[in-house]
Amino acid sequence: MDYDVLVLGGGIIGCAVAYELSKYNLNIAVIEKEYDIADDVSFVNTSIVYDGSETSNNVMAGLEYIGNILLEDLCEKFDVPFKRIGALRVVNDNNGVVKLGEMYDRAIRRGIDGVYLIEPDEVYEIEPNINMEVKKGLYSQNVAIVAPYDLAIAYAEVAFDNGVNFRLEEEVLTIQNITKGFRVVTNKNKFMCKVVINTIANEIYINEQGIVEEKESNNDVNAFKNMSYILIDDNYENKLQRIVTKTFDKDTFVVSTPILNGGSLIGIKSTEKTSLDDNLEYAGNLLKE
């Protein structure tokens, strides 16, 4: 066997997997199709570290809650920026109030501490620069922001020091079962390994012939994942100090996230394609001028 483990994808997840496995006596390689690690999603990650209080998936909620606790210690160990700033979700209609109540009850059932259902005056006390009428808010003091690119690099550097081989600008073409392992063919090499860990399963799949193919787009899913971003610099006087999410309807919301190295990132998510003027209007409904 050329390797015990081949990790597909050199993003933050692939680098984290390589770091954890590098603690053991294993021959490991990370295969990344780009010219460097953390050059795709990890580079433009929104940096939010959730606590499991918002997601409707119980398994995801449990992983988020555990990860939220572990990541703080890990970032301190790696000297990577990590800051608990809290998150507010605010609504201004009765349907939104009901939804927040359901989210709060779900968080309590899951045993997540530090989550509160709060009144408008408490919302404005926590975040006075919100530019909207509020009927109810959900506040979680556990939610944090991290420097995702720095974290991915830290994972990779330690993994590399522990002997992990990073194979860059190499794309997997086929993966086939063999006796006691797999045969992996890339655009540059052929490998035998015992285990393959695919950290980009949302991007590729293996067909019956063992050929790696890109997943076909699901227009309905991709439409809901349509996301636009506006970057605000530190000169903006009334910027929000916490992560704030405002839901407009079941398909549209805007979220403001402070960035550790300065400024804020405003994300607008909608099923419809939005223009710059539309996005600025959405942002203006959340931020004071």
C-alpha positions in Angstrom: 0.0 0.0 0.0 1.2 3.5 -0.8 -0.9 5.1 2.0 -2.9 4.0 4.9 -5.3 6.9 4.4 -6.0 9.3 1.5 -8.0 12.4 2.4 -9.8 14.0 -0.5 -10.0 17.8 -0.2 -7.6 20.3 1.4 -10.2 22.6 2.9 -10.7 23.2 6.6 -12.4 19.8 7.0 -9.7 17.9 5.1 -7.0 19.7 7.0 -8.7 19.0 10.3 -9.0 15.3 9.4 -5.4 15.2 8.5 -4.4 16.9 11.8 -6.4 14.4 13.9 -5.1 11.3 12.0 -1.5 12.6 12.1 -1.5 11.9 15.9 -1.3 8.2 15.0 1.3 6.0 13.3 -0.3 6.2 9.8 0.9 7.0 6.3 -1.4 9.8 5.2 -1.8 12.0 2.1 -4.2 14.9 1.4 -5.1 15.3 -2.3 -6.2 18.9 -3.3 -7.0 19.9 -6.8 -6.2 23.6 -6.3 -2.7 25.1 -6.1 -2.9 25.5 -2.3 -4.9 24.4 0.6 -7.9 26.3 2.0 -8.3 28.1 -1.3 -12.0 27.5 -1.9 -14.9 27.5 0.6 -12.5 27.8 3.6 -11.1 31.0 2.2 -14.5 32.7 2.0 -16.1 31.1 5.0 -18.5 33.3 7.0 -16.4 32.4 10.1 -19.5 31.8 12.3 -19.2 29.1 15.0 -22.7 28.0 15.8 -23.9 26.3 19.0 -26.6 24.0 17.7 -29.5 26.2 18.8 -30.7 27.2 15.3 -30.5 24.1 13.1 -33.6 21.8 12.9 -31.3 18.7 12.5 -30.7 17.1 15.9 -27.5 15.4 14.8 -26.1 18.6 13.4 -27.1 20.4 16.5 -25.2 18.0 18.7 -22.1 18.3 16.6 -22.3 22.1 16.5 -22.6 22.2 20.3 -19.6 19.9 20.9 -17.6 21.7 18.2 -18.3 25.1 19.6 -16.8 24.0 23.0 -13.8 22.2 21.5 -12.9 24.9 19.0 -12.2 27.5 21.6 -9.5 25.4 23.3 -8.1 24.4 19.9 -7.8 28.0 18.7 -6.1 28.9 21.9 -3.6 26.1 21.4 -2.9 27.1 17.8 -3.0 30.9 18.6 -5.8 31.4 16.0 -8.3 34.2 16.6 -11.5 33.1 18.2 -14.1 35.4 19.9 -17.5 34.7 21.5 -19.6 37.7 20.4 -23.1 36.2 20.7 -25.8 36.0 18.0 -29.2 37.7 17.8 -32.1 36.5 15.6 -34.8 39.1 15.4 -38.4 39.2 13.9 -41.1 41.8 13.5 -44.2 39.7 12.8 -46.3 37.2 14.7 -45.3 34.2 12.5 -41.6 35.0 13.3 -42.4 35.2 17.0 -43.9 31.7 16.8 -40.8 30.4 15.0 -38.4 31.9 17.5 -40.4 30.3 20.3 -40.1 26.9 18.6 -36.3 27.5 18.2 -36.0 28.4 21.9 -37.9 25.4 23.1 -35.8 23.2 20.8 -32.6 24.6 22.3 -33.8 24.0 25.8 -34.7 20.4 25.0 -31.2 19.9 23.6 -29.7 21.2 26.8 -27.9 24.2 25.2 -27.1 26.8 27.8 -26.9 30.5 27.2 -29.9 30.8 24.9 -32.6 33.3 25.7 -35.9 34.4 24.2 -35.9 38.2 24.8 -38.2 41.2 24.5 -37.6 44.3 22.2 -36.1 46.5 24.9 -33.6 43.7 25.7 -32.7 43.4 22.0 -31.9 47.1 21.7 -29.9 47.0 24.9 -27.8 44.2 23.5 -27.5 45.7 20.0 -28.6 49.4 19.9 -27.7 49.8 16.2 -30.4 47.5 14.8 -32.5 49.6 12.3 -35.9 47.9 12.5 -38.9 47.4 14.7 -38.5 44.2 16.7 -41.3 42.1 18.2 -39.1 39.4 19.7 -35.5 38.2 19.7 -33.5 35.0 20.2 -30.1 35.6 21.8 -27.3 33.0 22.1 -24.2 34.1 24.0 -22.4 30.9 22.9 -22.0 31.8 19.2 -18.5 32.9 18.1 -16.5 33.9 15.2 -13.2 32.4 14.1 -10.5 33.0 11.5 -11.2 30.0 9.3 -8.3 30.4 6.9 -5.8 30.7 9.8 -7.4 27.6 11.4 -7.1 25.6 8.2 -3.4 26.6 7.8 -2.7 25.7 11.5 -4.3 22.3 11.1 -2.2 21.7 7.9 1.1 22.9 9.3 0.9 20.6 12.3 -0.3 17.7 10.1 2.6 18.3 7.7 5.1 18.4 10.6 3.7 15.1 11.7 4.4 13.6 8.3 1.2 14.1 6.3 1.9 14.4 2.6 0.0 17.2 0.8 -0.4 16.6 -2.9 -1.5 19.9 -4.5 -2.8 20.5 -8.0 -3.9 16.9 -8.2 -7.4 15.8 -9.1 -8.9 12.4 -8.4 -10.2 10.7 -11.5 -11.3 7.2 -10.3 -11.6 5.2 -7.1 -11.9 1.5 -7.3 -12.3 -1.3 -4.6 -9.4 -3.7 -4.5 -8.5 -6.4 -2.0 -8.0 -4.8 1.4 -8.4 -1.3 0.1 -8.8 1.1 -2.8 -7.0 2.0 -6.0 -7.0 5.8 -6.6 -6.1 7.3 -9.9 -5.4 11.1 -10.2 -4.3 13.3 -13.1 -0.7 12.7 -12.0 -0.4 9.4 -10.1 -1.9 6.0 -9.2 -2.1 5.1 -5.5 -3.1 2.1 -3.4 -4.6 2.9 0.0 -6.5 1.2 2.8 -9.0 4.0 3.5 -10.3 6.9 1.5 -11.9 9.9 3.3 -13.9 12.2 1.0 -14.4 15.6 2.7 -16.0 17.1 -0.5 -18.9 14.7 -0.8 -21.2 17.6 -1.6 -19.2 18.3 -4.7 -18.4 14.9 -6.2 -19.6 11.3 -6.2 -18.3 7.9 -7.4 -20.3 6.2 -10.1 -20.7 2.4 -10.5 -17.5 2.3 -12.7 -15.5 4.0 -9.9 -15.2 7.2 -11.9 -15.3 10.5 -10.0 -18.0 12.8 -11.3 -19.3 16.2 -10.3 -22.7 16.2 -8.8 -25.5 17.5 -11.0 -27.0 20.7 -9.8 -30.4 20.7 -8.2 -32.0 23.9 -9.3 -34.4 24.1 -6.4 -31.7 23.5 -3.8 -29.2 25.9 -5.5 -31.9 28.6 -5.7 -32.3 28.5 -1.9 -28.6 28.6 -1.5 -28.3 31.7 -3.6 -26.2 34.0 -1.4 -24.9 37.5 -2.0 -22.4 39.4 0.2 -21.6 43.0 1.0 -18.4 43.9 2.8 -18.4 46.9 5.1 -15.2 48.5 6.4 -14.5 49.7 9.9 -15.3 53.3 9.0 -19.0 52.5 9.2 -20.2 54.3 12.4 -23.2 52.2 13.3 -22.0 48.7 12.6 -23.4 45.8 14.6 -21.2 44.3 17.2 -22.8 40.9 17.2 -24.1 38.4 14.6 -27.6 39.6 13.8 -30.0 37.7 11.5 -33.3 39.3 10.3 -35.8 37.0 8.5 -38.0 38.7 5.9 -40.0 35.6 4.8 -39.5 31.8 4.6 -37.1 32.2 1.7 -35.2 35.4 2.5 -33.0 36.6 5.3 -30.1 38.9 5.9 -27.2 38.3 8.4 -24.6 40.7 9.6 -21.3 39.2 10.9 -18.4 41.1 12.3 -15.0 40.1 11.0 -12.1 39.4 13.3 -9.6 41.4 11.2 -12.0 44.4 10.8 -15.2 45.3 9.1 -18.4 43.3 8.7 -19.9 40.9 6.2 -23.5 41.3 5.2 -25.0 38.1 3.7 -28.4 38.1 1.9 -30.0 34.8 1.1 -32.9 34.5 -1.2 -34.5 32.1 -3.7 -34.6 34.9 -6.2 -31.6 36.5 -7.9 -31.1 39.9 -6.4 -29.5 43.0 -7.8 -27.0 45.2 -5.9 -29.7 47.7 -5.2 -31.9 45.0 -3.8 -29.1 43.8 -1.5 -28.4 47.3 -0.3 -32.0 47.7 0.5 -32.0 44.4 2.5 -28.9 45.5 4.4 -30.4 48.9 5.0 -33.4 47.2 6.7 -31.0 45.9 9.3 -28.3 48.6 9.7 -28.6 52.2 10.8 -27.1 54.8 8.4 
